[in-house]
Amino acid sequence: MQSQSHESAKHGLAAGYQPDRPDWTIDQGWANYTAEEHAVWKTLYERQSRLLPGRACDEFIRGMQDLPIGPDQIPNFEQLSEVLTKRTGWQVVAVPGLVPDDVFFEHLANRRFPSGQFIRKPHELDYLEEPDVFHDVFGHVPLLMNPVIAEFIQAYGKGGLRANQRGVLDKLARVYWYTVEFGLVRQPEGLRIYGAGIVSSSAETVFSVEDHSPNRIGFELERVMRTLYRIDDFQETYFVLDKIDDLLALAQVDFDPYYDRVTKAGEHLPGDVLDSDRVFTRGTGRYHTQKREGILA
């Protein structure tokens, strides 16, 4: 789920929409899902479940195993929340799509994960601009079972409220993008995915860890805060954590000095590789070069 001014947000409600509740939550309306909608979930679930073993991180796989998430029906948010609350104190709340920044961060700061309750149409299986219930629940919720991720995302919510007041939300949003949405992590068997934007995408699941095109660079906070990202295609660079537990230290960072420095410094393009980078893979850039040249449709 994204908030209104996140650079990744290309979705939302009709202009002038007025929520019934101040926190923008709605009832999931689980009983109202159609057989076709459950079938879309099943198609997406089974496709990703075949791809993720050996590509997704151990923490994601364990979260999936411990939650009431299966192939046959869209998960019930109340059932998810019951398990999550006992494990990490989180719950899943339904929202209609785009929510204002302050609402989004207020939810996260209080361990409520706002999820779209709609699901994409059958003709949108491979690409959807707006994050639906599959992206939000399949992609994000399993890692909320992990105490470190749970702590980090709550800290991001609190930090987002402060960053929004300071006018530096774009800098903090890049940290979320390159971790929670599109992050990779080192594990003994190799690089693995933990970002929700990757684990919920069949094409990017393979591209992110196996394609020769993207860069894979060690995560460094200030570098990430200065780096633009792609909202319309695969990432040109993926940032790699040494271990998931590194997010716990990140959750305790005082961002104010970083904001002061990065707002005065220049920005890096999504495909840049710096001399100071710890490079795991220097990509060929072939995919994005061909897209720019019109070779790939």
C-alpha positions as CSV (number, residue, x, y, z in Angstrom):
1,M,0.0,0.0,0.0
2,Q,1.2,3.5,-0.8
3,S,0.4,6.9,0.4
4,Q,-0.6,9.9,-1.8
5,S,2.7,11.6,-2.4
6,H,4.9,8.5,-2.6
7,E,6.5,8.6,-6.0
8,S,5.4,5.1,-6.5
9,A,1.7,6.0,-6.2
10,K,-0.1,6.0,-9.6
11,H,-3.4,5.0,-8.2
12,G,-6.2,6.5,-6.2
13,L,-9.8,7.6,-5.9
14,A,-11.9,10.0,-7.8
15,A,-11.2,13.6,-7.1
16,G,-13.3,14.9,-4.2
17,Y,-13.7,11.4,-2.6
18,Q,-14.7,11.8,1.0
19,P,-14.1,8.8,3.3
20,D,-16.7,7.8,5.8
21,R,-14.1,7.3,8.5
22,P,-11.3,9.7,9.5
23,D,-8.7,7.0,9.2
24,W,-10.0,6.1,5.7
25,T,-10.5,2.4,6.7
26,I,-13.4,0.5,5.1
27,D,-14.8,-2.9,5.7
28,Q,-13.1,-5.6,3.6
29,G,-16.4,-7.0,2.5
30,W,-14.9,-10.5,2.3
31,A,-18.2,-12.2,1.6
32,N,-18.7,-9.9,-1.5
33,Y,-15.7,-11.3,-3.4
34,T,-16.8,-13.1,-6.6
35,A,-15.7,-16.5,-7.8
36,E,-13.8,-14.7,-10.5
37,E,-11.9,-12.6,-8.0
38,H,-10.9,-15.6,-5.9
39,A,-9.8,-17.3,-9.1
40,V,-7.5,-14.3,-9.9
41,W,-6.0,-14.6,-6.5
42,K,-5.5,-18.4,-7.0
43,T,-3.7,-17.8,-10.4
44,L,-1.4,-15.2,-8.9
45,Y,-0.8,-17.2,-5.7
46,E,0.1,-20.4,-7.5
47,R,2.4,-18.6,-10.0
48,Q,4.3,-16.8,-7.3
49,S,4.5,-19.9,-5.1
50,R,6.3,-21.8,-7.9
51,L,8.8,-19.0,-8.4
52,L,9.7,-18.0,-4.9
53,P,11.5,-21.1,-3.5
54,G,15.2,-20.4,-3.8
55,R,14.6,-16.8,-4.6
56,A,12.6,-15.3,-1.6
57,C,14.3,-14.9,1.7
58,D,13.8,-17.4,4.5
59,E,11.9,-14.9,6.6
60,F,9.3,-14.4,3.9
61,I,8.8,-18.2,3.4
62,R,8.3,-18.7,7.1
63,G,5.8,-15.9,7.3
64,M,3.8,-17.4,4.5
65,Q,3.8,-20.8,6.3
66,D,2.6,-19.3,9.5
67,L,-0.3,-17.2,8.2
68,P,-3.8,-18.2,7.0
69,I,-2.9,-17.5,3.4
70,G,-3.6,-20.1,0.7
71,P,-4.3,-20.4,-2.9
72,D,-8.1,-21.0,-2.9
73,Q,-9.4,-17.7,-1.7
74,I,-8.5,-14.1,-1.0
75,P,-7.4,-13.9,2.7
76,N,-9.7,-12.6,5.3
77,F,-8.1,-9.6,7.0
78,E,-9.6,-10.4,10.4
79,Q,-8.1,-13.8,10.3
80,L,-4.7,-12.4,9.2
81,S,-4.8,-9.8,12.0
82,E,-5.6,-12.4,14.6
83,V,-2.4,-14.2,13.9
84,L,-0.3,-11.1,13.3
85,T,-1.4,-9.5,16.5
86,K,-0.3,-12.4,18.5
87,R,3.1,-12.6,16.8
88,T,4.1,-8.9,16.3
89,G,1.2,-6.7,17.3
90,W,0.3,-5.8,13.7
91,Q,-3.1,-5.9,12.0
92,V,-4.3,-5.5,8.5
93,V,-6.9,-2.8,7.8
94,A,-8.8,-2.3,4.5
95,V,-8.6,1.0,2.6
96,P,-10.2,1.9,-0.7
97,G,-6.9,2.7,-2.5
98,L,-4.9,6.0,-2.2
99,V,-4.8,7.5,1.3
100,P,-3.3,10.8,2.4
101,D,0.3,10.7,3.7
102,D,-0.6,11.5,7.3
103,V,-3.2,8.8,7.4
104,F,-0.8,6.3,5.8
105,F,2.0,7.0,8.3
106,E,-0.4,7.2,11.3
107,H,-1.5,3.6,10.5
108,L,2.0,2.3,10.2
109,A,3.1,4.1,13.4
110,N,0.4,2.2,15.2
111,R,1.1,-1.2,13.6
112,R,-1.8,-1.1,11.3
113,F,-1.0,-2.1,7.7
114,P,-3.4,-0.4,5.2
115,S,-4.2,-2.7,2.4
116,G,-6.3,-2.2,-0.7
117,Q,-9.2,-4.7,-0.6
118,F,-9.8,-4.9,-4.4
119,I,-8.0,-7.3,-6.7
120,R,-6.9,-6.8,-10.3
121,K,-8.8,-8.0,-13.3
122,P,-7.9,-11.2,-15.2
123,H,-6.4,-9.1,-18.0
124,E,-4.1,-7.3,-15.5
125,L,-2.2,-10.3,-14.1
126,D,1.2,-9.1,-15.2
127,Y,1.0,-5.4,-14.6
128,L,-1.1,-3.2,-12.4
129,E,-0.3,0.4,-11.5
130,E,-2.2,0.4,-8.2
131,P,-1.3,-2.0,-5.4
132,D,-4.2,-4.4,-4.9
133,V,-4.9,-7.0,-2.3
134,F,-2.4,-9.4,-3.9
135,H,0.5,-7.0,-3.8
136,D,-0.4,-5.7,-0.3
137,V,-1.2,-9.0,1.4
138,F,0.9,-11.6,-0.5
139,G,3.8,-9.2,-0.8
140,H,3.9,-7.3,2.5
141,V,2.1,-9.2,5.2
142,P,4.3,-12.4,5.5
143,L,7.2,-10.2,6.6
144,L,5.1,-8.5,9.2
145,M,5.4,-11.8,11.0
146,N,9.1,-11.1,11.5
147,P,9.9,-8.9,14.6
148,V,12.6,-7.0,12.8
149,I,10.5,-6.1,9.8
150,A,7.6,-5.3,12.1
151,E,9.7,-2.9,14.1
152,F,11.2,-1.3,11.0
153,I,7.9,-0.5,9.3
154,Q,6.5,1.0,12.5
155,A,9.6,3.2,12.8
156,Y,9.1,4.2,9.1
157,G,5.6,5.3,9.9
158,K,6.8,7.4,12.8
159,G,9.6,8.8,10.7
160,G,7.2,9.5,7.8
161,L,5.1,11.8,10.0
162,R,8.2,13.8,10.9
163,A,9.6,13.8,7.3
164,N,6.3,15.0,6.0
165,Q,6.4,18.0,8.4
166,R,9.9,18.8,7.4
167,G,9.2,18.6,3.6
168,V,11.8,15.8,3.0
169,L,9.4,12.9,2.5
170,D,10.9,12.1,-0.9
171,K,14.2,11.3,0.7
172,L,12.7,8.9,3.3
173,A,10.4,7.3,0.7
174,R,13.5,6.1,-1.2
175,V,14.6,4.1,1.9
176,Y,11.2,2.4,2.0
177,W,11.3,1.8,-1.8
178,Y,14.7,0.2,-1.8
179,T,14.0,-1.9,1.2
180,V,10.4,-2.8,1.9
181,E,9.4,-2.7,-1.7
182,F,12.4,-3.7,-3.7
183,G,15.1,-4.9,-1.3
184,L,17.4,-7.9,-1.6
185,V,19.3,-9.6,1.2
186,R,22.3,-11.8,1.4
187,Q,21.7,-15.3,2.8
188,P,24.1,-18.3,2.9
189,E,22.7,-19.7,-0.4
190,G,23.0,-16.4,-2.2
191,L,21.0,-13.2,-2.8
192,R,17.4,-13.4,-1.8
193,I,14.3,-11.2,-2.2
194,Y,12.4,-9.6,0.6
195,G,10.9,-6.6,-1.1
196,A,7.1,-6.8,-1.6
197,G,7.2,-5.2,-5.0
198,I,9.4,-8.1,-6.2
199,V,7.8,-11.1,-4.5
200,S,4.4,-10.1,-5.8
201,S,5.7,-9.8,-9.4
202,S,6.4,-12.9,-11.4
203,A,8.7,-11.1,-13.9
204,E,10.6,-9.1,-11.4
205,T,11.1,-12.1,-9.1
206,V,13.4,-13.6,-11.8
207,F,14.8,-10.3,-13.1
208,S,15.9,-9.0,-9.7
209,V,18.1,-12.0,-8.8
210,E,19.0,-13.7,-12.0
211,D,19.1,-11.2,-14.9
212,H,22.5,-9.7,-15.9
213,S,21.0,-6.2,-16.5
214,P,20.5,-4.6,-13.1
215,N,23.1,-3.5,-10.6
216,R,23.1,-5.1,-7.2
217,I,24.8,-2.9,-4.6
218,G,25.4,-3.0,-0.9
219,F,22.9,-1.0,1.1
220,E,24.3,2.3,2.4
221,L,21.7,4.7,3.9
222,E,22.9,8.0,2.6
223,R,23.5,6.6,-0.9
224,V,20.0,5.2,-1.0
225,M,18.5,8.5,0.2
226,R,20.1,10.3,-2.8
227,T,19.1,7.7,-5.4
228,L,16.1,8.1,-7.7
229,Y,14.1,5.0,-8.6
230,R,11.9,3.6,-11.3
231,I,8.1,3.7,-10.8
232,D,7.3,2.4,-14.3
233,D,9.4,-0.6,-14.8
234,F,12.0,-3.0,-13.3
235,Q,14.6,-1.4,-11.1
236,E,17.9,-0.5,-12.6
237,T,19.6,-1.0,-9.2
238,Y,18.7,-3.2,-6.2
239,F,20.3,-2.5,-2.9
240,V,21.4,-5.5,-0.8
241,L,21.3,-5.9,3.0
242,D,23.9,-8.2,4.6
243,K,21.1,-9.5,6.8
244,I,17.5,-8.7,7.6
245,D,18.5,-7.8,11.2
246,D,20.3,-4.7,9.7
247,L,16.8,-3.1,9.4
248,L,16.6,-3.0,13.2
249,A,19.6,-0.7,13.4
250,L,18.1,1.3,10.6
251,A,14.9,1.7,12.6
252,Q,16.8,3.5,15.3
253,V,18.6,6.0,13.1
254,D,18.3,9.7,13.7
255,F,17.5,10.8,10.2
256,D,17.8,14.6,10.8
257,P,21.5,14.8,10.1
258,Y,21.0,12.7,6.9
259,Y,18.3,15.0,5.7
260,D,20.6,18.0,6.2
261,R,23.3,16.4,4.2
262,V,21.3,14.8,1.3
263,T,19.2,17.9,0.6
264,K,22.5,19.8,0.0
265,A,24.0,17.0,-2.1
266,G,23.3,15.9,-5.7
267,E,21.0,13.0,-6.6
268,H,22.0,9.8,-8.3
269,L,20.2,8.3,-11.3
270,P,18.6,4.9,-10.8
271,G,21.4,3.1,-12.8
272,D,24.4,4.9,-11.5
273,V,27.3,2.9,-10.0
274,L,29.7,4.9,-7.8
275,D,33.3,4.3,-7.0
276,S,32.4,4.1,-3.4
277,D,29.7,1.4,-3.9
278,R,30.1,-2.1,-2.6
279,V,29.1,-3.8,-5.9
280,F,27.8,-7.4,-5.9
281,T,26.8,-7.2,-9.5
282,R,27.6,-4.5,-12.0
283,G,24.8,-4.8,-14.4
284,T,25.0,-4.6,-18.2
285,G,22.0,-2.2,-18.3
286,R,20.9,-4.1,-21.4
287,Y,17.2,-4.3,-20.5
288,H,16.7,-0.6,-19.9
289,T,18.9,0.4,-22.8
290,Q,16.8,-1.7,-25.2
291,K,13.6,-0.2,-23.7
292,R,14.9,3.3,-24.3
293,E,15.9,2.4,-27.9
294,G,12.5,0.9,-28.5
295,I,13.9,-2.6,-29.0
296,L,11.7,-4.0,-26.2
297,A,8.0,-3.1,-26.4
